Structures are given as C-alpha cells and as structure tokens.
Amino acid sequence: MISRRKLLTGAGALAAAAALPREPAWADGPSGEAWAPYSNVATWGGPKKILEIFLYGGLSPWETFHVEPREEVYSGDLLDAFNETSISGCGGSGNGTNSQTMGGMQWSVATSPLWSRPDLLARTRVVTMTHEFTAHPVAIPYALTGRRFGDSRAASLGAAMKRRYPGQHTSYVLMPPSSRFFPGDASAFDAWLAVGMHGSATRPVLVPMSAAASDLAAWAERNNVKPGSDALNQVYAGLYEAGLDGSRSRGFDAYAAALDSLPGSPDLVPVFNSSLRTEGPTAVHCSTNSPSPGGPPGGSPLNTTKASLDMAAWLFNTKDTRYVGMVDVGLGTDTGAAYDGHGHTAGVTFGNLYNLLKELSRVTSLTTPASGRISIDDTLIILNTEFGRTIGPDLPAGRNHYGRGYVVVLLGGPIQPTVSGEPKRIGSFDWMTGAPLGSYTAANLACVALTAAGIDPHVTDNFAVGELPPGPPYEAPFFQA
C-alpha cells in the first residue's frame, strides 16, 4: 500500500516534470528528415523561408482586413477618409467598391490589390491576436520575439533560423532611416537583431534602406583591403558595439558576428543601384502628395516598400538565406507615423497598406521574372504589427492604441489552399469590446513561423510549452485548408 507521503511526493514530482519544457515531439531537420509536426506536413514540400513584414504603427483591423459594417461602430470616426480617393495617388481607384466580402470577412478597398489574386487569397489566414501592451517601444519587441521587453531569451526569427541552418548566408533585416520612426521607437526594432540563447553568430545583418544606401555600396566595393582598415568594418563595429546595452549579454561577441558576415558584403553592391531606387507612379504620397524622405527636392521620393521587397527577392534568390525581415513605413511624411492611424492619418494608413499590397502582389506574381520574384510556395509571408486600434474613437482625433484585439496576416508557404478559394479567419472578434475570441499571442505566432521553417519551436532555446496559452495544437488551424 502506498503511503500518503509517497503519493504526494510522487504527485509533486509529476507536477514538476509537467512544468518543465517537454521533449521535442518531432526532430527538426531539412526536407526528407523526420521534422514533421503532424501527418499532412508532406504537402508542404519541406521547410519554408520566412518573409516578415512589420507594419509599423499598429494597423487597425476594423477598416482593413476585418471590416465591421455596423454604423454604431463607425459613428463619429473618419471612415469616410477610408475609400478609393485615399489610394488614388497610389495608382488605384478601388473600381468604385469600398469593401469586398471574402471568407466571412469584409475587406476594405485598401486590400484590393489582393482581390485579383485567388492564388494568394486561398492561402491567406487572418489571425486574431491579443496582448496587454499599448506603447510602441514595448509592443514592438514583443510582437517580433514573442517575449516581453527585457527578457534575456528574446530572439528574432532570423536568429533562430540562422542557428538551425548555419549554412545559409545570413538572416537580413531591411530598415528605413530612423527619422521615419517616432522618437524612441527606432531602438525598439533592436528586437530584430536580438539573439537570445542562439549566440552571436546568428545575429541578422541590418541593411539600411534609404537614399543613403549608396554609401553602403561604396563601402562594400572596397575589396582586397585588410578588415581592420576597411570602412565598412568600422561602421559595423560602431553599430554593434553601440547596440551592446543591458538587454544583450556582452558575452556574445556581436562585433565578431558582424565581421563574419562581411566577406559576402560585395555581393550587396548590385542591389544598391538606381533600379531599386527608381521613382515611379507610387512615388508621391497616396493622400497628400507630399514627398518622402531621401528623395530630390519637390518630390520623387524613395518607395522603401518597393525597394525592400525587391531586395528581399534578390536575397532569397541569390543567397542561401532563409529569413528576411522588413519594416514598412509607407511613403509619406505627413506624420512619420506609417500605420499609426489615430484618425488624422486615416488616408495615410489606407494609402500605405494599398501600396504595400500592390507591391507584394507584383513581387509574388508569376508574371514577374523568377530572379525578382518571391515564391509563395517556398516562402511564408507574415504581415506583422505591434497592436491594433480601439473599436471606436476614444480620442479627439480618432482611435487609440489597442493590444487586446488586432490581426496578423499569413500568406503562402505551408498554408494549404481553402476549398472555397477564399481567405480563412483564425479566431474572431467580439465587436462590442474589440477583444478577440481566442488567445493567440506573439509567442504562438513565433512558434507557427518556426514550425513552417522546419524548426521544433519547443527546443530549449525557443519556447517551452508552458509559455503558450492552453488549447489545441497551434499550427494545425493555420496550415490546414
């Protein structure tokens, strides 16, 4: 007979064991190895690349991918600014239609570049997300790493993927000038360079996407010079040494990691050329026609969205890289707010989203030459953001920051096409409160992306099962038709 003490001791041991990170349910590995998390993974065709696009500012779902048409929701807001006139400067009219119903959701005119892409729509998931943060500098690192600000284990997807696939060239992060961010927000994107427990050699390389990028090209052209005297080395040395603050361990030799990536830097030269910085029909701001930073006086600004997507396509196609991240800040200089649409930037928000989706549709189209195309079969595309917007106006100017309810959009990669040919919603909203019905978090999103890349998300240096909300396996509803 088992004594009460032994029974309680045994129960305690079992409880302690349950609290520990579980052993991997599947072994991560390249295509052909036993890396599959569930049975139908064979349809994926192997681990996928990741393109993570961050819509800086906090996109409102209520007027974009998840429109709610009830008049009381929009009462007193600036919905009238969210129509085809706000995107006319981007070369779109919306064909007189302000929204379209797909997959049980109403999609606004800003999403119209995707309406003619059934190949994309059938492999699109609109995921309702939640967290408690309302400040950009805190919400941005959380959205990018799945861990709270200051967590020493916080790491970008790029770092995790570089560690798992050390043979890849590197992971890249494409960043606009810091002048495009609100004061203090630029440093929040250091989360994209954080390596957590993955080690300094996995740190992504930061590539500046601005008119000043020609300076980087000039440095990269300095061939056959000693590393100690090369200007590019010195520039990176300063950047990385300055980044070694209290949120990153000084035990990680970030400078050495930067130098390790530099032998391939001359290969970046062809990318920094006029073809990526050309001025075109999307050069002026979609709602106000004001020029963007970095362009000649009087207009012709740099379309950093287009340039970044073309850069991502080049890196995927010419380098053995598996991860590229990019920040989308839109085109205009009205507020420098990108998607920070409290209300006064309503037209700006719609114009920026339209421009992004138009360029994304172009760079993924089969009509684009393969060398400049991002394959939706090989690549999972993530449209991420830090939070959403309140369900109704609670500021004189409009909507405020709202972490309790927002959306992340996933396209392509391992996502199987729906039978209906329409996008699929993962979770839903309570329209009276603006909160999602469900509890998907940034940690869930990171685990989904790692799974898509063929990496066990529950190994020691990623996420323990206990760090995720309870419920069914998170990957199945995202990937299954």
N, C-alpha and C positions, 0 to 999 in steps of 0.2 A: 504494500500500500504506500502511495506517495504522500509524504508529509506536506502540510500546508506551506511550510517554509520552502521546500524544494519546488513546489508547484509555483509559488510566487516568484522564486528566483528564476525558474525556467521561463515564466511568462515575461519577466523583466528582460531576460536575455533576448527573447524573441522580439520584444518591442524595440530593444536597442538595435538589433540586427535589421529590423524593418526600416529604422530611421537612417541607416547607412545607405550610400549610393549603391544601387543594385549593380550586379554584374551585367555587362552588355548582353542584351538579348540577341544580338547579331554582331558578327565581326565586320568592322568597316574595312573596305578594300576596293581596289579598282574593279571595273566591269569584268565579270567572269568569276569573281571570288564570291564567297558566301557573305555578302554585305547586306542582303535584302532584309528590310524590317518586316515585311509581310508578303504574302504569297504572290500577289499580282504585280510585284515590282518588276518582273521580267519585261513588262510592257514599256518600262521607262527607257530601255536601251542603254543602261549604265548610268553612273553618276553624272550629274549635270553641273554646268558652270552657273555662276550667280552674277547677275547684274542688279545691284541695289541702288535705286534712285530715291534720294531723300528730298521730299517736297518741303523745303524749309519754311517754317512759319506756322504750320498747322492747318491743313486743308479741312474745310467744313464739308462733312458728308451730306448735309441736309440739302445742298443745292448742286451737288456734283454727281457722285456715283450712287446716291441713296436718297433721291429726292422724295420728300413727303409733301403732297399737294394740298393738304388742308389749309384753308385760308387763315385759320387762327394761329397756325404755326408761323406764318409769314407776316402777320399783322404788324405794321409799323417798321418792318425791316426794309432792306433795299433790294428786294428780289427783282424789281424792275430793271436794275442795272445788269442782272444776270440774263442776258438774252443775246441774240445774234449781233447786236450793234457793238457789244463789248469785245467781240472777236473779229470784227470786220478788218481791223488793221493787221490781223494775222493771216489774212487771205481766206477767211471763212465767212459764210453767211448763215450757216445752220439750215439753209434751204427753207426758211420760214418756220421751222419746227424748233420749239424751245426744249422739248424733252422727248424721250422715247422709252417705252416700257419694254424691258428685257429681263428675263429671269425673275419676274415678280418685283423688280425694282424699276423706278423711273430714273433714267439717266439724263442729265442736263445737256444743253447744247454744247457745253464745253468739252464733252466727251465724244462729240460727233465724228472726229477723225477715226474712231474705232467702229462706228456703225457699219461701215462697208468692209469690215474685216471679220467675217464669220469664223475664219481660222483662228483668230485671236480670241474672239468673244466666247467661243465654245470651250476655250481653255483658260478662262478667267474666273477667279474666285474673289469675291468682295467679302472681306473678313471683318466682322465687328470686333473691336478691341477696347480694352479698358485699362486705366491706371489712375492713380490719385494725384498726379503732378500737374501743375498749371503754369510753371515757369519754364521758359525755353532752356536756360542753361542746365536745368535738372532733367527735363523731359527728353532732351536730345540724346544725352549719353545713354539713358535707359532704353530709348527706342532702338538705338544702334547696337547695344550689347545685351539687352535682356537683364542687366544687373543695375542696381541702384547706384547713384552717383557716389564715388569714393570707394566702391567695392574693389578690392585689390585683384579680384578674379575677373573683372570686366575685360572682355576681349572682343575685338571685331570679328565678324565672319571671315574677313580676309586673313586674319592671323590664324584662325583655326584651320582654314583650308590650306594655307601655305604649310602649316605644320604637318598636315596629313598627306599633302602632295609636295614634298620638298623639291621634286624635280621641276616643278613649274617655275617660270621665270621669276615671278613675284606676284603679289597682290597689289592693286593700284587703287588710289583714291584721287578723284579728279575734283579740284576745289576752285571756286571762283575767288576773286580778291576778297579779303576780309572786310573791305569797305561795303560789300553787299550785305553784311550782317548788322544786326543791332549791336550796340556796344556790349561786350561781354559774351556774345553768343558764339563768336568765331572759335574761342577756346573750347567750347562745348563739343566741337567736332573732333577734338583730340581723341574722342572715344573711337574714332575710326583707325587711329594709329595704336591704340592700346593693345597689348598682347596678353595680359592676364598671366596665366600659367603656361603659355605656349612658348615663351622665350623670345629673345630679341631678334633672332634671325628670321622670325615670322612677321616682323613689322611691315605693314604695307608701305609702299613708296607714295609720297604725296606729290602729285603733279599739278602745278598751278595752271588754271585755265583762264587766261586773260590776255589782253593785247600785249602784255609784257612777257608773254611766254617765249617770245623770240630771244629774250635774254638767256633763258634756259637752253634754248637750242644752240646759242653761241657757245655756252659753256660746254655743252655736250660734244661740240665739234673739236674740242681740244684733245686730240688724240696724241698718243705717244709722249705723254708728259708724266712725271712722277706724281703719284697720288698726293704726296704732301704739298705739292705746289699747284695742283690743279684747282682752278677757281670753283668748279662745281663741288669738289670735295669740301672746300672751305665753307661754301654756302650751306651744304647739308650738315656739316659739322655744327655750325651755329644753330641751325634749326633744331637739330636733335638734342644738342646739349641744353638749349633753352627749354625744350619740352620735358626734360627730366625733373619734373616737380614732385611734390609729395604724393601724387596719385600714381606714380610709377616707381618701381623699385630701381635704385641706382645700381643694383646688382646685374641688371640687364644692360649689356653693352650696346646701347642703341646706335652709337656712332659707328661701331664695327658693322652693325647690321646695315647701316646706310652705305658704308663703303662696299660691302659685299654686293650690293645691288648695282653699283656704279659701272662695272665693266660693260654692262649692256646699255649704258646711257646713250652712246652714239646712235643706237638704233631708234631713239626717240626723235632724232633730227627730222626725218621725213614727215613726221606728224605735225611739227610746229611750222607750218607753211601757210601760204595765203589761201589754199583751198579749204582749210578748216576755219579760217577767219574771214571768209568772204562775206560781203554784205549782200543781203537778198531781200525778198518780199517780207520776211519776218523781222527785219532789222529795226523797225520802229515799234514803239510800244503799242500794244493792241488797243488800249483805250484812250491814251492821251498823246500819242505820237512823240513822247519825249525820248531822247536818245539814251542808250545805256552807257555805263562807264567803259572807258577804254577805246572808244571809237573817235573818229575825227570830229572836229567841231561842226555843229549843225546837223548831226545825225550819223547814219551808217555805223551803228554800234555793233559790238561783237555779240552774236547769238550764242551764248555759252552753252545753252541747252543742245543746240545742233552740234557745236564743236565737241562737247563732251560725249555725245552718243557716237559721233564718228570716231573719236579717239578710242572709245570702248570697243567698237567694232574692229578697229585696227589692232588693238592689243589682243583681243580674243583670236583673231585670225592669223596673226604673225608671230605671236608668242605663245608659249605653253602656259598661259595664265588661266586660272580657273575663277578668279574673282575680280570684279571691277565695281567700285562704288563711285557715285557722283552726287553732288549737291545741285539741285535745280533751284535757281533763284529767279527765274523768269528773265524778262527783257528790260523792264522799265526802271526809271529812277524816281518814280513818284514818291515812294515812301521808303524804298530799300527793303520793303517788307516781304517781297515774294508772295507767299501764300498766307501772310498774316492778316487775314481779311476781317477786321473788326466791323466793317461796314463801309467805311470810307474808301476801302480798297476793293470793293466788290468787283468792279470791272477789271481791275488788275488781276485779281485771283482767277477769274474766268479766262482772261487772255493768256495768262501764264500756263494754265492747265491745257488749254486748247493747243498752244504752241508745243508743249511737251508731247502730247499725244499725237499731234501731227508728225513731229519729227520721229517719234517712236514707231509710228506706223510706217513711215518711209524707210527707216533703217532695218526694219524686220520684213519688209516686203520682198517677195520673190522677184520683183522687177528691179530691185537694187542689185548691182553686181556682187557676186559672192564675197569678193575681197573686202567690201564695205558693208556687209550685211551681218546682223546679229541673228543667228538661227534660233527660232523659238522652240525647235525640237531639242537643241543642245543646251539651252540656257533658260533658267528660271529667272524671270524678271520680277523684282519686288518694288512696288511703289510704296515707300515707307514715309512716315511723317511723325512729328512728335506728339501731337494731340489734335483734337477736333475743335468744334465751335459749339457754343451753347445752343440749345434747341430753339430759343427765341432771343430777341435782343435784350440784353441786360446792361448795356452801356448807352450813353447818349449817341455814340457813333455806330452802335450795332452789337455784334456778337462778341463774347469774351472767349478766352481760352477754356477748353473743356476736355480733360483727360478721361472722364468716365465713359465717353462714347465717341469713337472715331472709327475710321476704316483704314485698312491696309489692303492693297490690291495686288494679287499674284497672277502672273500670266506665263503660260508655256511651260517649258521644262518637263517635269514628270507629271504635270496635271493632264489628266485624260479628258478628251472632249465629251461634253454632255450630249445625251441623246437628243435633246431639244435643239442643240446648236446655239443655246443662249448661255450667258454667264450664270454662275451659281453663287448664291449667298451662303456664307458660313456664319450662322448666328443671325440675330435680328435685333431691332431696337424697340424699346418702349418709347413711343413717340411723345408721350406726355411728360416723361422725365429726361429723355435724351440718353438714357443708360442702355447698354447692350444687354440682351437676354443671352447670357452665357458669360464666360470669364476668360476669353483668350487674352493673353498678355504678350509683352515683348519677348519674354522667355519662351513662350510657345512658338512665336514666330521664328526665333533663332533656332529652335530645335527642328522646326519644319525645314528651314533652309539647310541645316546641317544634314538632315536626312536626305534631302534632294541631292546633296553633293556626295552622298555615299559615305557619310561620316556618322558613327554612332554618337548621338548627342549626349549620351549618359556616361561617357568615359570620364575619368577623374577631372580632367581639365576643362570639361564643358559643364553640363548641368546634371545635378542629381535629380532623381525622380521627385523627391520631396520638395523641390523648388518650383514645381509646376502645379497649377490648380488640379484638383482631382477630376476624374472623368474618363471618358473613353480615349483610346489612343488618338493623339492629336493629329497624326499625319494622314490617317485614312480619309476623313472628310475633305481634306484639302486636295488630295491627289486623285481620288476615285471619281468616276463620272457620276 
